[in-house]
Amino acid sequence: MMEHMGIVSLVPPLLAIVLAVAFRNVILSLFLGLFAGLLILSGGNPISATTSTIRDYLSPQLTDSYNAAVIVLLFFIGGFVALVEHSGGGAALASRTIKYINTRAKTQISAWAGGLLIFFSDMGTPLIVGPVFEKLFDKVRVSREKLAWILDSTSSPVAILIPFIGWGIYVMGLIREELDRLGNNLSEFDVFVQAIPFQFYAILTVVSIPVVALLGVDFGAMAKADRRVRETGELYWATSRPLRNIDRHADGAAPESHPMLIWLPLLVLFVTLFSLLVAKGFPVEPVPGSEFRVALSTAYLFAAVVLVGLMLVHRVQSFNDIFNTYMGGMRKMVGVVMILVLAWALGSLLSEMGTANYIVEVLKGNVPGYIVPAIIFLSAAGMSFATGSSWGTFAIMLPLAIPMAFGLDAPLLVCVGAVLSGGIFGDHCSPISDSTILASTGAGCDHIDHVRTQLPYALTNGSIALGSFVVAGITQSAWTVVLSALCMMAVFAAAARFTPVPATAR
């Protein structure tokens, strides 16, 4: 018999989920879930629960050397991303390629490439790429709704696939905490990287853009929107209320400067990172997580210093404004840090209450291990859709999914991929997601129009991802992602056949 407190051990995570859905506030929900659990452990004494929350759960998370290193790294990332968003380099790089963009397919693929380039900032993608490409989309008669879909599909789905930016660092922090509680010495970096092929939804979403652009296929509400623009030239429906990015400086975009302000800092970042890692034996020998975080922090700091110099040379901002921008980017990470600390604390509490042990005991013998990833995917998708927060979903679901994988003999990497895919899928479908709202803003289109037109594509990829998690649960093979991509291409090809688009519109 596994050690647990029985059904009462489900109270903290369920309360956190219900409150997150009801109030759309992940920080408050995590805190109240944590407090409720400690109230149970203290026999209903609120004073004891409060002091224990601070002394035994929150403070240890902040003083732990691993956690502190992750927090420092997140602040460095936040500062660098803010500088990039205000440098004007993204707009300059995009404008240099405009003269080569003269067809509908080229325009869509160029916006997709721009989104891939701004991989380090899911929030920056729509606000940097959108305003640059909106007039090009109008010129070749591609709908603003299509631009919003491309922006949304190259923000969080791209960011979640990269281990050395804020998303990857955040997720690896959650993974490490759970592995430590289970007494497992697996590397969180290895787990994250090896789980990338199992992030079916994110991969399908990113790949679907060039497939749709090259096949010239649209279906559902998107087909109607593109037909409207193509045949009438009208950018919006009569009832649309487009979201406009009025103050571009306030929202993170900047006037055009020079492409060097994008590619040179990124080059410095990569050269610094890989130079430090190679000195530690990478890729032949495994690099300790602590060394990896130090290398990343150093790389982001050096890249920021170079970018500050370039911004001064090109007179983008004064030094004081640049410094304030950098500090402002760091301040934006405070909310992320709070979510992470509360997630660590809640995970610690759930471990003490034996929540995962209870779930495993209930499911063992009743649910085959291979179906667990599919269940996790659906659960994460539902929570992310209701809350509009993929990060909050990761914080609550990973501390449950990882112990379940070990306890139910389910494939760990597939289960991790299921949490991340489900979080992105639900977030993509949710009208209250911040990334969805930003995509509408960046494209200058009506928000509900964006949600309506994106939903058929999201549901198509989500359905394929769900089936892929069943297959991957059985085979545990990373090659399942190839099968998923082929299925997606077949679906879109079939849609192209039954909803033909005139050649002049491609």
Order of alpha helices (4+ residues) and beta strands (2+ residues): alpha-alpha-alpha-alpha-alpha-alpha-alpha-alpha-alpha-alpha-alpha-alpha-alpha-alpha-alpha-alpha-alpha-alpha-alpha-alpha-alpha-alpha-alpha-alpha-alpha
